[in-house]
C-alpha cells in the first residue's frame, strides 16, 4: 500500500469520507464536498440545525508533527473565510448563521481513528 493512500482513495480524501460519516451520525446534513473558490477548497459544507457549517478536515497518520488542527494557519483561515463568502454569494444565501468547524482525524498503527470535532473553531 502506498504511504499516502488507503484503499483506492488518497489519504486526505479517505479522512474526509470518515468525517462526513461522523457528522451525518451526529445529525449534520452534508450539502457539498470539495467546494472550490479562488484556489481554496472547503472540504465539507453541512447543515447543523439552523447553522451552515464550513468544515476543514485534517487527517494525519501520526502525531509526530503535532495535532492535525495545528496545521490551520491564520492565512489558511483567511482563505477559507473568503471561500465561504464565495459559497454564500454563489448560492444566494443571505442572513444565515454560519460557522467554521474542524474535524481532526489521527490514525495510529492499526487502531481505530481518533476523531476530534472542534465546533466554531475559528472564534
The 8 nearest C-alpha neighbors of each residue, nearest first, counted from 0:
[[1, 2, 4, 5, 6, 3, 7, 9],
 [2, 0, 4, 3, 5, 6, 9, 10],
 [1, 3, 4, 0, 5, 10, 60, 9],
 [2, 4, 10, 1, 9, 5, 11, 0],
 [5, 3, 9, 10, 1, 2, 8, 6],
 [4, 6, 10, 8, 7, 9, 3, 13],
 [5, 7, 8, 4, 0, 9, 13, 10],
 [6, 8, 5, 9, 4, 13, 10, 0],
 [9, 7, 13, 6, 5, 4, 12, 10],
 [10, 8, 4, 12, 11, 3, 13, 5],
 [9, 11, 4, 13, 3, 12, 5, 8],
 [12, 10, 14, 13, 9, 58, 15, 57],
 [13, 11, 15, 14, 9, 10, 8, 16],
 [12, 14, 10, 16, 11, 15, 8, 9],
 [15, 13, 17, 11, 12, 16, 58, 18],
 [14, 16, 18, 12, 17, 13, 19, 56],
 [17, 15, 19, 13, 18, 14, 20, 12],
 [16, 18, 14, 20, 15, 19, 21, 13],
 [19, 17, 15, 21, 16, 20, 14, 22],
 [20, 18, 16, 22, 21, 17, 15, 23],
 [21, 19, 23, 17, 18, 22, 24, 16],
 [22, 20, 18, 24, 19, 23, 17, 25],
 [23, 21, 25, 19, 27, 24, 20, 18],
 [22, 24, 27, 26, 20, 25, 21, 28],
 [23, 25, 21, 22, 26, 20, 27, 19],
 [26, 24, 22, 23, 27, 21, 20, 47],
 [27, 25, 23, 24, 22, 28, 47, 48],
 [26, 28, 23, 47, 22, 46, 25, 45],
 [29, 27, 46, 45, 23, 30, 26, 47],
 [28, 30, 45, 31, 44, 27, 46, 19],
 [31, 29, 45, 44, 28, 46, 32, 43],
 [30, 32, 44, 43, 29, 34, 33, 45],
 [33, 31, 43, 42, 34, 44, 30, 41],
 [32, 34, 42, 41, 40, 35, 43, 31],
 [35, 33, 41, 40, 32, 31, 42, 36],
 [36, 34, 40, 39, 33, 41, 38, 37],
 [35, 37, 82, 39, 38, 85, 40, 34],
 [38, 36, 39, 35, 82, 40, 81, 85],
 [39, 37, 36, 35, 40, 82, 78, 34],
 [40, 38, 36, 35, 37, 82, 78, 79],
 [41, 39, 35, 34, 33, 42, 36, 38],
 [40, 42, 34, 33, 43, 55, 35, 79],
 [41, 43, 33, 55, 32, 54, 40, 56],
 [44, 42, 32, 54, 41, 31, 53, 33],
 [45, 43, 53, 31, 30, 52, 54, 29],
 [46, 44, 29, 30, 52, 28, 51, 27],
 [45, 47, 51, 28, 27, 50, 52, 48],
 [46, 48, 27, 50, 49, 51, 45, 28],
 [47, 49, 50, 46, 27, 51, 26, 28],
 [48, 50, 47, 51, 96, 46, 95, 97],
 [51, 49, 96, 47, 97, 48, 46, 52],
 [50, 52, 97, 46, 45, 96, 47, 98],
 [53, 51, 98, 45, 97, 44, 99, 46],
 [54, 52, 44, 99, 43, 100, 98, 45],
 [53, 55, 100, 43, 101, 99, 42, 44],
 [54, 56, 101, 42, 102, 41, 100, 57],
 [57, 55, 102, 101, 103, 15, 54, 42],
 [58, 56, 103, 67, 68, 104, 102, 55],
 [57, 59, 104, 14, 105, 11, 103, 67],
 [60, 58, 105, 61, 67, 106, 104, 57],
 [59, 61, 106, 105, 107, 58, 62, 108],
 [62, 60, 63, 59, 107, 106, 105, 64],
 [61, 63, 65, 64, 66, 59, 60, 105],
 [64, 62, 61, 65, 66, 60, 59, 67],
 [65, 63, 62, 66, 61, 67, 59, 69],
 [66, 64, 62, 63, 67, 69, 70, 68],
 [65, 67, 69, 68, 62, 64, 70, 103],
 [68, 66, 57, 69, 103, 70, 59, 58],
 [67, 69, 70, 66, 71, 103, 57, 101],
 [68, 70, 67, 71, 66, 65, 72, 57],
 [69, 71, 68, 67, 72, 66, 57, 65],
 [72, 70, 69, 68, 75, 76, 73, 74],
 [71, 73, 75, 74, 70, 76, 69, 77],
 [72, 74, 76, 75, 77, 71, 78, 121],
 [73, 75, 77, 72, 76, 78, 71, 79],
 [76, 74, 72, 78, 77, 73, 71, 79],
 [75, 77, 73, 79, 74, 78, 80, 72],
 [78, 76, 80, 74, 75, 79, 73, 81],
 [79, 77, 75, 81, 76, 80, 82, 39],
 [78, 80, 82, 76, 81, 77, 83, 75],
 [81, 79, 83, 77, 78, 82, 76, 84],
 [80, 82, 84, 78, 83, 79, 77, 85],
 [81, 83, 85, 79, 36, 84, 80, 78],
 [84, 82, 86, 80, 85, 81, 79, 87],
 [85, 83, 81, 87, 82, 86, 88, 80],
 [84, 86, 82, 88, 83, 87, 89, 81],
 [87, 85, 83, 89, 84, 88, 90, 82],
 [86, 88, 92, 84, 90, 85, 89, 91],
 [87, 89, 91, 85, 86, 90, 84, 92],
 [90, 88, 86, 91, 87, 85, 92, 84],
 [89, 91, 87, 88, 92, 86, 85, 93],
 [92, 90, 88, 89, 87, 93, 86, 85],
 [91, 93, 87, 90, 88, 95, 94, 89],
 [94, 92, 95, 91, 87, 88, 96, 90],
 [93, 95, 96, 92, 97, 87, 91, 51],
 [94, 96, 93, 97, 92, 51, 50, 49],
 [95, 97, 50, 51, 94, 49, 98, 52],
 [98, 96, 51, 50, 52, 95, 99, 53],
 [97, 99, 52, 119, 53, 100, 51, 50],
 [98, 100, 53, 119, 52, 54, 120, 121],
 [101, 99, 118, 54, 119, 120, 117, 53],
 [100, 102, 55, 117, 54, 56, 116, 120],
 [103, 101, 116, 56, 115, 57, 117, 55],
 [102, 104, 57, 115, 114, 67, 68, 56],
 [105, 103, 114, 58, 113, 57, 112, 59],
 [104, 106, 59, 113, 112, 60, 58, 61],
 [107, 105, 112, 60, 61, 59, 113, 104],
 [106, 108, 110, 61, 109, 60, 105, 112],
 [109, 107, 110, 106, 60, 61, 111, 112],
 [108, 110, 107, 111, 106, 112, 60, 105],
 [109, 111, 108, 107, 112, 106, 113, 105],
 [112, 110, 113, 109, 106, 107, 108, 105],
 [113, 111, 106, 105, 114, 104, 110, 107],
 [112, 114, 105, 104, 106, 111, 115, 103],
 [115, 113, 104, 103, 112, 116, 105, 102],
 [114, 116, 103, 102, 117, 104, 113, 101],
 [117, 115, 102, 101, 118, 103, 114, 100],
 [116, 118, 101, 120, 100, 102, 115, 119],
 [117, 119, 100, 120, 116, 101, 99, 98],
 [120, 118, 100, 99, 98, 121, 122, 117],
 [119, 121, 100, 118, 117, 122, 99, 101],
 [122, 120, 119, 99, 100, 76, 98, 118],
 [121, 120, 119, 99, 98, 118, 100, 117]]
